[in-house]
Amino acid sequence: MAIETTYTSLRENLADFLNRVTDDREVVIVKRRSGQRDVAIIAADELSSLMETAYLLRSPKNAERLLGALRRAKKGEGKVETVEELRKSLGL
């Protein structure tokens, strides 16, 4: 669950909040006043991962293919290969 804080508290404890975001994988929600929209702080690598996942699932056909592969993997179907074996089979 996300940690909620105010802008004032964030300013006073910025280093601590940033450490929690990066070290503990926490999300910090900064609640703002006067009808301004709240802001979330997340680790940069987490944001990158979320954006890549959204990109890969954007195409319905690709999403169906990826989710099908995930279902097969969970059932134990398919061949287990190391990264090196996969590279070799693809000629990389």
Biopython code that builds the backbone (N, CA, C, O; Angstrom):
import numpy as np
from Bio.PDB.StructureBuilder import StructureBuilder

atoms = [
    (1, "MET", "N", (0.838, -1.183, 0.000)),
    (1, "MET", "CA", (0.000, 0.000, 0.000)),
    (1, "MET", "C", (0.882, 1.245, 0.000)),
    (1, "MET", "O", (1.985, 1.236, 0.546)),
    (2, "ALA", "N", (0.404, 2.270, -0.592)),
    (2, "ALA", "CA", (1.171, 3.507, -0.716)),
    (2, "ALA", "C", (1.218, 4.274, 0.604)),
    (2, "ALA", "O", (0.325, 4.167, 1.444)),
    (3, "ILE", "N", (2.279, 5.041, 0.755)),
    (3, "ILE", "CA", (2.441, 5.936, 1.901)),
    (3, "ILE", "C", (1.898, 7.297, 1.478)),
    (3, "ILE", "O", (2.272, 7.814, 0.425)),
    (4, "GLU", "N", (1.029, 7.874, 2.280)),
    (4, "GLU", "CA", (0.502, 9.209, 1.976)),
    (4, "GLU", "C", (1.173, 10.236, 2.876)),
    (4, "GLU", "O", (1.384, 10.001, 4.066)),
    (5, "THR", "N", (1.501, 11.372, 2.287)),
    (5, "THR", "CA", (2.123, 12.446, 3.051)),
    (5, "THR", "C", (1.684, 13.783, 2.461)),
    (5, "THR", "O", (1.076, 13.843, 1.393)),
    (6, "THR", "N", (2.001, 14.825, 3.169)),
    (6, "THR", "CA", (1.713, 16.175, 2.673)),
    (6, "THR", "C", (2.971, 16.747, 2.027)),
    (6, "THR", "O", (4.072, 16.230, 2.216)),
    (7, "TYR", "N", (2.791, 17.804, 1.275)),
    (7, "TYR", "CA", (3.910, 18.488, 0.637)),
    (7, "TYR", "C", (4.896, 18.974, 1.699)),
    (7, "TYR", "O", (6.108, 18.840, 1.531)),
    (8, "THR", "N", (4.380, 19.531, 2.782)),
    (8, "THR", "CA", (5.239, 20.051, 3.851)),
    (8, "THR", "C", (6.066, 18.934, 4.472)),
    (8, "THR", "O", (7.272, 19.085, 4.665)),
    (9, "SER", "N", (5.421, 17.813, 4.786)),
    (9, "SER", "CA", (6.138, 16.691, 5.381)),
    (9, "SER", "C", (7.161, 16.115, 4.407)),
    (9, "SER", "O", (8.255, 15.720, 4.811)),
    (10, "LEU", "N", (6.809, 16.067, 3.139)),
    (10, "LEU", "CA", (7.755, 15.583, 2.129)),
    (10, "LEU", "C", (9.011, 16.457, 2.103)),
    (10, "LEU", "O", (10.130, 15.944, 2.087)),
    (11, "ARG", "N", (8.818, 17.780, 2.097)),
    (11, "ARG", "CA", (9.967, 18.701, 2.087)),
    (11, "ARG", "C", (10.856, 18.500, 3.305)),
    (11, "ARG", "O", (12.082, 18.509, 3.196)),
    (12, "GLU", "N", (10.233, 18.319, 4.468)),
    (12, "GLU", "CA", (10.993, 18.184, 5.712)),
    (12, "GLU", "C", (11.737, 16.853, 5.799)),
    (12, "GLU", "O", (12.749, 16.752, 6.494)),
    (13, "ASN", "N", (11.241, 15.831, 5.098)),
    (13, "ASN", "CA", (11.795, 14.476, 5.220)),
    (13, "ASN", "C", (12.104, 13.859, 3.858)),
    (13, "ASN", "O", (11.969, 12.649, 3.672)),
    (14, "LEU", "N", (12.513, 14.689, 2.918)),
    (14, "LEU", "CA", (12.687, 14.233, 1.539)),
    (14, "LEU", "C", (13.617, 13.031, 1.421)),
    (14, "LEU", "O", (13.268, 12.047, 0.768)),
    (15, "ALA", "N", (14.783, 13.092, 2.034)),
    (15, "ALA", "CA", (15.750, 11.989, 1.925)),
    (15, "ALA", "C", (15.152, 10.682, 2.441)),
    (15, "ALA", "O", (15.326, 9.632, 1.822)),
    (16, "ASP", "N", (14.445, 10.745, 3.575)),
    (16, "ASP", "CA", (13.835, 9.540, 4.135)),
    (16, "ASP", "C", (12.785, 8.959, 3.192)),
    (16, "ASP", "O", (12.743, 7.748, 2.974)),
    (17, "PHE", "N", (11.938, 9.824, 2.635)),
    (17, "PHE", "CA", (10.915, 9.338, 1.705)),
    (17, "PHE", "C", (11.552, 8.721, 0.457)),
    (17, "PHE", "O", (11.122, 7.666, -0.008)),
    (18, "LEU", "N", (12.575, 9.385, -0.079)),
    (18, "LEU", "CA", (13.230, 8.852, -1.274)),
    (18, "LEU", "C", (13.906, 7.521, -0.988)),
    (18, "LEU", "O", (13.900, 6.632, -1.839)),
    (19, "ASN", "N", (14.482, 7.371, 0.185)),
    (19, "ASN", "CA", (15.076, 6.083, 0.561)),
    (19, "ASN", "C", (14.023, 4.985, 0.652)),
    (19, "ASN", "O", (14.268, 3.856, 0.225)),
    (20, "ARG", "N", (12.873, 5.299, 1.194)),
    (20, "ARG", "CA", (11.801, 4.302, 1.282)),
    (20, "ARG", "C", (11.316, 3.906, -0.107)),
    (20, "ARG", "O", (10.992, 2.744, -0.351)),
    (21, "VAL", "N", (11.268, 4.874, -1.009)),
    (21, "VAL", "CA", (10.845, 4.594, -2.385)),
    (21, "VAL", "C", (11.837, 3.658, -3.067)),
    (21, "VAL", "O", (11.436, 2.681, -3.699)),
    (22, "THR", "N", (13.117, 3.951, -2.942)),
    (22, "THR", "CA", (14.121, 3.145, -3.644)),
    (22, "THR", "C", (14.503, 1.876, -2.899)),
    (22, "THR", "O", (14.669, 0.830, -3.525)),
    (23, "ASP", "N", (14.644, 1.939, -1.594)),
    (23, "ASP", "CA", (15.098, 0.774, -0.830)),
    (23, "ASP", "C", (13.980, -0.212, -0.523)),
    (23, "ASP", "O", (14.186, -1.423, -0.595)),
    (24, "ASP", "N", (12.800, 0.293, -0.182)),
    (24, "ASP", "CA", (11.692, -0.563, 0.247)),
    (24, "ASP", "C", (10.623, -0.753, -0.827)),
    (24, "ASP", "O", (9.622, -1.432, -0.598)),
    (25, "ARG", "N", (10.834, -0.150, -2.004)),
    (25, "ARG", "CA", (9.892, -0.243, -3.120)),
    (25, "ARG", "C", (8.512, 0.312, -2.759)),
    (25, "ARG", "O", (7.490, -0.164, -3.254)),
    (26, "GLU", "N", (8.501, 1.310, -1.901)),
    (26, "GLU", "CA", (7.257, 1.969, -1.504)),
    (26, "GLU", "C", (6.868, 3.007, -2.552)),
    (26, "GLU", "O", (7.719, 3.514, -3.283)),
    (27, "VAL", "N", (5.590, 3.315, -2.618)),
    (27, "VAL", "CA", (5.082, 4.417, -3.430)),
    (27, "VAL", "C", (4.630, 5.498, -2.459)),
    (27, "VAL", "O", (3.917, 5.213, -1.497)),
    (28, "VAL", "N", (5.036, 6.726, -2.704)),
    (28, "VAL", "CA", (4.643, 7.842, -1.837)),
    (28, "VAL", "C", (3.643, 8.702, -2.606)),
    (28, "VAL", "O", (3.919, 9.151, -3.719)),
    (29, "ILE", "N", (2.485, 8.922, -2.001)),
    (29, "ILE", "CA", (1.459, 9.796, -2.570)),
    (29, "ILE", "C", (1.527, 11.125, -1.831)),
    (29, "ILE", "O", (1.362, 11.176, -0.612)),
    (30, "VAL", "N", (1.769, 12.194, -2.570)),
    (30, "VAL", "CA", (1.840, 13.524, -1.975)),
    (30, "VAL", "C", (0.468, 14.178, -2.144)),
    (30, "VAL", "O", (0.053, 14.501, -3.257)),
    (31, "LYS", "N", (-0.224, 14.367, -1.024)),
    (31, "LYS", "CA", (-1.545, 14.985, -1.025)),
    (31, "LYS", "C", (-1.357, 16.502, -1.106)),
    (31, "LYS", "O", (-0.605, 17.093, -0.332)),
    (32, "ARG", "N", (-2.059, 17.113, -2.061)),
    (32, "ARG", "CA", (-1.911, 18.556, -2.251)),
    (32, "ARG", "C", (-3.220, 19.268, -1.936)),
    (32, "ARG", "O", (-4.295, 18.673, -2.012)),
    (33, "ARG", "N", (-3.119, 20.540, -1.584)),
    (33, "ARG", "CA", (-4.279, 21.339, -1.197)),
    (33, "ARG", "C", (-4.862, 22.084, -2.383)),
    (33, "ARG", "O", (-4.339, 22.045, -3.496)),
    (34, "SER", "N", (-5.945, 22.752, -2.108)),
    (34, "SER", "CA", (-6.563, 23.702, -3.043)),
    (34, "SER", "C", (-6.981, 23.068, -4.354)),
    (34, "SER", "O", (-6.868, 23.692, -5.409)),
    (35, "GLY", "N", (-7.460, 21.841, -4.302)),
    (35, "GLY", "CA", (-7.960, 21.201, -5.502)),
    (35, "GLY", "C", (-6.888, 20.767, -6.479)),
    (35, "GLY", "O", (-7.211, 20.312, -7.575)),
    (36, "GLN", "N", (-5.616, 20.894, -6.114)),
    (36, "GLN", "CA", (-4.552, 20.427, -7.004)),
    (36, "GLN", "C", (-4.472, 18.908, -6.937)),
    (36, "GLN", "O", (-4.712, 18.301, -5.893)),
    (37, "ARG", "N", (-4.134, 18.313, -8.064)),
    (37, "ARG", "CA", (-4.081, 16.858, -8.124)),
    (37, "ARG", "C", (-2.896, 16.323, -7.340)),
    (37, "ARG", "O", (-1.823, 16.926, -7.314)),
    (38, "ASP", "N", (-3.113, 15.167, -6.695)),
    (38, "ASP", "CA", (-2.049, 14.518, -5.934)),
    (38, "ASP", "C", (-0.969, 14.006, -6.886)),
    (38, "ASP", "O", (-1.198, 13.848, -8.086)),
    (39, "VAL", "N", (0.208, 13.752, -6.326)),
    (39, "VAL", "CA", (1.365, 13.294, -7.098)),
    (39, "VAL", "C", (1.895, 12.020, -6.453)),
    (39, "VAL", "O", (1.903, 11.892, -5.229)),
    (40, "ALA", "N", (2.342, 11.069, -7.293)),
    (40, "ALA", "CA", (2.951, 9.835, -6.796)),
    (40, "ALA", "C", (4.443, 9.858, -7.084)),
    (40, "ALA", "O", (4.880, 10.326, -8.136)),
    (41, "ILE", "N", (5.217, 9.347, -6.134)),
    (41, "ILE", "CA", (6.656, 9.202, -6.322)),
    (41, "ILE", "C", (6.960, 7.713, -6.298)),
    (41, "ILE", "O", (6.670, 7.024, -5.320)),
    (42, "ILE", "N", (7.554, 7.216, -7.399)),
    (42, "ILE", "CA", (7.951, 5.815, -7.467)),
    (42, "ILE", "C", (9.383, 5.746, -7.982)),
    (42, "ILE", "O", (9.881, 6.697, -8.584)),
    (43, "ALA", "N", (10.037, 4.619, -7.743)),
    (43, "ALA", "CA", (11.408, 4.440, -8.215)),
    (43, "ALA", "C", (11.430, 4.466, -9.745)),
    (43, "ALA", "O", (10.510, 3.970, -10.395)),
    (44, "ALA", "N", (12.476, 5.044, -10.305)),
    (44, "ALA", "CA", (12.586, 5.199, -11.756)),
    (44, "ALA", "C", (12.562, 3.854, -12.472)),
    (44, "ALA", "O", (11.938, 3.735, -13.527)),
    (45, "ASP", "N", (13.227, 2.838, -11.925)),
    (45, "ASP", "CA", (13.222, 1.537, -12.595)),
    (45, "ASP", "C", (11.845, 0.885, -12.538)),
    (45, "ASP", "O", (11.467, 0.145, -13.446)),
    (46, "GLU", "N", (11.099, 1.157, -11.478)),
    (46, "GLU", "CA", (9.729, 0.646, -11.378)),
    (46, "GLU", "C", (8.840, 1.309, -12.431)),
    (46, "GLU", "O", (8.030, 0.639, -13.072)),
    (47, "LEU", "N", (8.992, 2.619, -12.609)),
    (47, "LEU", "CA", (8.237, 3.334, -13.636)),
    (47, "LEU", "C", (8.570, 2.794, -15.017)),
    (47, "LEU", "O", (7.677, 2.578, -15.836)),
    (48, "SER", "N", (9.842, 2.577, -15.273)),
    (48, "SER", "CA", (10.271, 2.043, -16.566)),
    (48, "SER", "C", (9.640, 0.682, -16.826)),
    (48, "SER", "O", (9.178, 0.411, -17.935)),
    (49, "SER", "N", (9.618, -0.166, -15.817)),
    (49, "SER", "CA", (9.018, -1.493, -15.944)),
    (49, "SER", "C", (7.520, -1.409, -16.229)),
    (49, "SER", "O", (7.005, -2.139, -17.076)),
    (50, "LEU", "N", (6.829, -0.527, -15.527)),
    (50, "LEU", "CA", (5.388, -0.352, -15.748)),
    (50, "LEU", "C", (5.099, 0.172, -17.151)),
    (50, "LEU", "O", (4.143, -0.258, -17.797)),
    (51, "MET", "N", (5.926, 1.100, -17.616)),
    (51, "MET", "CA", (5.717, 1.653, -18.948)),
    (51, "MET", "C", (5.976, 0.599, -20.032)),
    (51, "MET", "O", (5.263, 0.551, -21.034)),
    (52, "GLU", "N", (6.991, -0.238, -19.832)),
    (52, "GLU", "CA", (7.274, -1.300, -20.792)),
    (52, "GLU", "C", (6.144, -2.315, -20.823)),
    (52, "GLU", "O", (5.737, -2.758, -21.897)),
    (53, "THR", "N", (5.629, -2.688, -19.649)),
    (53, "THR", "CA", (4.509, -3.626, -19.589)),
    (53, "THR", "C", (3.287, -3.056, -20.296)),
    (53, "THR", "O", (2.632, -3.759, -21.065)),
    (54, "ALA", "N", (2.978, -1.796, -20.043)),
    (54, "ALA", "CA", (1.836, -1.154, -20.710)),
    (54, "ALA", "C", (2.027, -1.145, -22.219)),
    (54, "ALA", "O", (1.079, -1.377, -22.969)),
    (55, "TYR", "N", (3.254, -0.876, -22.670)),
    (55, "TYR", "CA", (3.544, -0.859, -24.102)),
    (55, "TYR", "C", (3.322, -2.246, -24.713)),
    (55, "TYR", "O", (2.706, -2.370, -25.771)),
    (56, "LEU", "N", (3.827, -3.288, -24.041)),
    (56, "LEU", "CA", (3.701, -4.642, -24.573)),
    (56, "LEU", "C", (2.262, -5.128, -24.588)),
    (56, "LEU", "O", (1.887, -5.922, -25.450)),
    (57, "LEU", "N", (1.453, -4.663, -23.646)),
    (57, "LEU", "CA", (0.059, -5.106, -23.571)),
    (57, "LEU", "C", (-0.896, -4.202, -24.344)),
    (57, "LEU", "O", (-2.095, -4.477, -24.403)),
    (58, "ARG", "N", (-0.380, -3.130, -24.935)),
    (58, "ARG", "CA", (-1.213, -2.175, -25.662)),
    (58, "ARG", "C", (-1.888, -2.820, -26.871)),
    (58, "ARG", "O", (-3.059, -2.556, -27.145)),
    (59, "SER", "N", (-1.165, -3.651, -27.579)),
    (59, "SER", "CA", (-1.714, -4.350, -28.739)),
    (59, "SER", "C", (-2.495, -5.563, -28.250)),
    (59, "SER", "O", (-1.921, -6.421, -27.578)),
    (60, "PRO", "N", (-3.790, -5.665, -28.567)),
    (60, "PRO", "CA", (-4.570, -6.824, -28.117)),
    (60, "PRO", "C", (-3.975, -8.158, -28.581)),
    (60, "PRO", "O", (-4.003, -9.142, -27.842)),
    (61, "LYS", "N", (-3.442, -8.190, -29.793)),
    (61, "LYS", "CA", (-2.862, -9.431, -30.312)),
    (61, "LYS", "C", (-1.615, -9.811, -29.521)),
    (61, "LYS", "O", (-1.438, -10.977, -29.171)),
    (62, "ASN", "N", (-0.759, -8.849, -29.238)),
    (62, "ASN", "CA", (0.447, -9.123, -28.461)),
    (62, "ASN", "C", (0.096, -9.494, -27.024)),
    (62, "ASN", "O", (0.709, -10.393, -26.449)),
    (63, "ALA", "N", (-0.875, -8.815, -26.446)),
    (63, "ALA", "CA", (-1.306, -9.132, -25.080)),
    (63, "ALA", "C", (-1.817, -10.563, -25.003)),
    (63, "ALA", "O", (-1.500, -11.288, -24.060)),
    (64, "GLU", "N", (-2.607, -10.971, -25.990)),
    (64, "GLU", "CA", (-3.140, -12.341, -26.023)),
    (64, "GLU", "C", (-1.994, -13.356, -26.119)),
    (64, "GLU", "O", (-2.008, -14.382, -25.439)),
    (65, "ARG", "N", (-1.007, -13.061, -26.966)),
    (65, "ARG", "CA", (0.135, -13.961, -27.133)),
    (65, "ARG", "C", (0.941, -14.069, -25.841)),
    (65, "ARG", "O", (1.317, -15.170, -25.437)),
    (66, "LEU", "N", (1.210, -12.937, -25.191)),
    (66, "LEU", "CA", (1.986, -12.949, -23.952)),
    (66, "LEU", "C", (1.245, -13.638, -22.807)),
    (66, "LEU", "O", (1.836, -14.409, -22.051)),
    (67, "LEU", "N", (-0.044, -13.357, -22.685)),
    (67, "LEU", "CA", (-0.821, -13.987, -21.610)),
    (67, "LEU", "C", (-0.970, -15.486, -21.846)),
    (67, "LEU", "O", (-0.984, -16.267, -20.895)),
    (68, "GLY", "N", (-1.082, -15.891, -23.116)),
    (68, "GLY", "CA", (-1.122, -17.318, -23.442)),
    (68, "GLY", "C", (0.176, -18.009, -23.057)),
    (68, "GLY", "O", (0.161, -19.113, -22.512)),
    (69, "ALA", "N", (1.295, -17.361, -23.339)),
    (69, "ALA", "CA", (2.600, -17.919, -22.967)),
    (69, "ALA", "C", (2.725, -18.026, -21.452)),
    (69, "ALA", "O", (3.281, -19.000, -20.943)),
    (70, "LEU", "N", (2.219, -17.046, -20.738)),
    (70, "LEU", "CA", (2.255, -17.083, -19.276)),
    (70, "LEU", "C", (1.414, -18.243, -18.744)),
    (70, "LEU", "O", (1.837, -18.950, -17.829)),
    (71, "ARG", "N", (0.217, -18.439, -19.321)),
    (71, "ARG", "CA", (-0.634, -19.566, -18.897)),
    (71, "ARG", "C", (0.077, -20.900, -19.135)),
    (71, "ARG", "O", (0.060, -21.778, -18.272)),
    (72, "ARG", "N", (0.704, -21.050, -20.314)),
    (72, "ARG", "CA", (1.412, -22.298, -20.617)),
    (72, "ARG", "C", (2.575, -22.508, -19.655)),
    (72, "ARG", "O", (2.812, -23.631, -19.210)),
    (73, "ALA", "N", (3.297, -21.451, -19.332)),
    (73, "ALA", "CA", (4.430, -21.567, -18.410)),
    (73, "ALA", "C", (3.954, -21.986, -17.023)),
    (73, "ALA", "O", (4.597, -22.807, -16.368)),
    (74, "LYS", "N", (2.832, -21.429, -16.571)),
    (74, "LYS", "CA", (2.304, -21.785, -15.249)),
    (74, "LYS", "C", (1.849, -23.237, -15.198)),
    (74, "LYS", "O", (1.870, -23.858, -14.135)),
    (75, "LYS", "N", (1.437, -23.781, -16.339)),
    (75, "LYS", "CA", (1.029, -25.192, -16.407)),
    (75, "LYS", "C", (2.231, -26.118, -16.533)),
    (75, "LYS", "O", (2.082, -27.339, -16.477)),
    (76, "GLY", "N", (3.416, -25.551, -16.703)),
    (76, "GLY", "CA", (4.611, -26.363, -16.843)),
    (76, "GLY", "C", (4.835, -26.849, -18.264)),
    (76, "GLY", "O", (5.657, -27.734, -18.502)),
    (77, "GLU", "N", (4.113, -26.277, -19.197)),
    (77, "GLU", "CA", (4.270, -26.652, -20.599)),
    (77, "GLU", "C", (5.459, -25.914, -21.191)),
    (77, "GLU", "O", (5.852, -24.859, -20.692)),
    (78, "GLY", "N", (6.017, -26.451, -22.223)),
    (78, "GLY", "CA", (7.126, -25.795, -22.899)),
    (78, "GLY", "C", (8.458, -26.368, -22.482)),
    (78, "GLY", "O", (8.534, -27.251, -21.629)),
    (79, "LYS", "N", (9.486, -25.865, -23.083)),
    (79, "LYS", "CA", (10.846, -26.344, -22.859)),
    (79, "LYS", "C", (11.618, -25.321, -22.025)),
    (79, "LYS", "O", (11.596, -24.125, -22.315)),
    (80, "VAL", "N", (12.290, -25.802, -21.001)),
    (80, "VAL", "CA", (13.113, -24.930, -20.172)),
    (80, "VAL", "C", (14.472, -24.791, -20.844)),
    (80, "VAL", "O", (15.122, -25.784, -21.171)),
    (81, "GLU", "N", (14.897, -23.528, -21.047)),
    (81, "GLU", "CA", (16.184, -23.253, -21.666)),
    (81, "GLU", "C", (16.905, -22.167, -20.877)),
    (81, "GLU", "O", (16.282, -21.297, -20.268)),
    (82, "THR", "N", (18.210, -22.238, -20.902)),
    (82, "THR", "CA", (18.994, -21.156, -20.329)),
    (82, "THR", "C", (19.011, -20.009, -21.332)),
    (82, "THR", "O", (18.643, -20.190, -22.493)),
    (83, "VAL", "N", (19.432, -18.847, -20.893)),
    (83, "VAL", "CA", (19.530, -17.699, -21.795)),
    (83, "VAL", "C", (20.520, -18.009, -22.919)),
    (83, "VAL", "O", (20.281, -17.670, -24.078)),
    (84, "GLU", "N", (21.623, -18.650, -22.569)),
    (84, "GLU", "CA", (22.628, -18.994, -23.579)),
    (84, "GLU", "C", (22.060, -19.963, -24.619)),
    (84, "GLU", "O", (22.319, -19.805, -25.812)),
    (85, "GLU", "N", (21.291, -20.961, -24.181)),
    (85, "GLU", "CA", (20.664, -21.899, -25.128)),
    (85, "GLU", "C", (19.675, -21.177, -26.038)),
    (85, "GLU", "O", (19.604, -21.456, -27.235)),
    (86, "LEU", "N", (18.924, -20.264, -25.473)),
    (86, "LEU", "CA", (17.961, -19.503, -26.265)),
    (86, "LEU", "C", (18.681, -18.645, -27.296)),
    (86, "LEU", "O", (18.277, -18.610, -28.458)),
    (87, "ARG", "N", (19.734, -17.960, -26.892)),
    (87, "ARG", "CA", (20.509, -17.155, -27.832)),
    (87, "ARG", "C", (21.048, -18.005, -28.983)),
    (87, "ARG", "O", (20.979, -17.614, -30.148)),
    (88, "LYS", "N", (21.581, -19.164, -28.636)),
    (88, "LYS", "CA", (22.144, -20.056, -29.656)),
    (88, "LYS", "C", (21.061, -20.522, -30.625)),
    (88, "LYS", "O", (21.279, -20.553, -31.836)),
    (89, "SER", "N", (19.889, -20.887, -30.090)),
    (89, "SER", "CA", (18.807, -21.364, -30.965)),
    (89, "SER", "C", (18.289, -20.251, -31.886)),
    (89, "SER", "O", (17.768, -20.526, -32.967)),
    (90, "LEU", "N", (18.434, -19.000, -31.453)),
    (90, "LEU", "CA", (18.001, -17.868, -32.277)),
    (90, "LEU", "C", (19.120, -17.310, -33.136)),
    (90, "LEU", "O", (18.906, -16.375, -33.908)),
    (91, "GLY", "N", (20.318, -17.881, -33.008)),
    (91, "GLY", "CA", (21.449, -17.427, -33.806)),
    (91, "GLY", "C", (22.019, -16.094, -33.352)),
    (91, "GLY", "O", (22.573, -15.346, -34.158)),
    (92, "LEU", "N", (21.888, -15.798, -32.088)),
    (92, "LEU", "CA", (22.408, -14.520, -31.563)),
    (92, "LEU", "C", (23.763, -14.702, -30.926)),
    (92, "LEU", "O", (24.348, -13.737, -30.433)),
]
sb = StructureBuilder()
sb.init_structure("model")
sb.init_model(0)
sb.init_chain("A")
sb.init_seg("    ")
for serial, (resi, resn, name, xyz) in enumerate(atoms, 1):
    if name == "N":
        sb.init_residue(resn, " ", resi, " ")
    sb.init_atom(name, np.array(xyz, "f"), 0.0, 1.0, " ", f" {name:<3s}", serial, name[0])
structure = sb.get_structure()
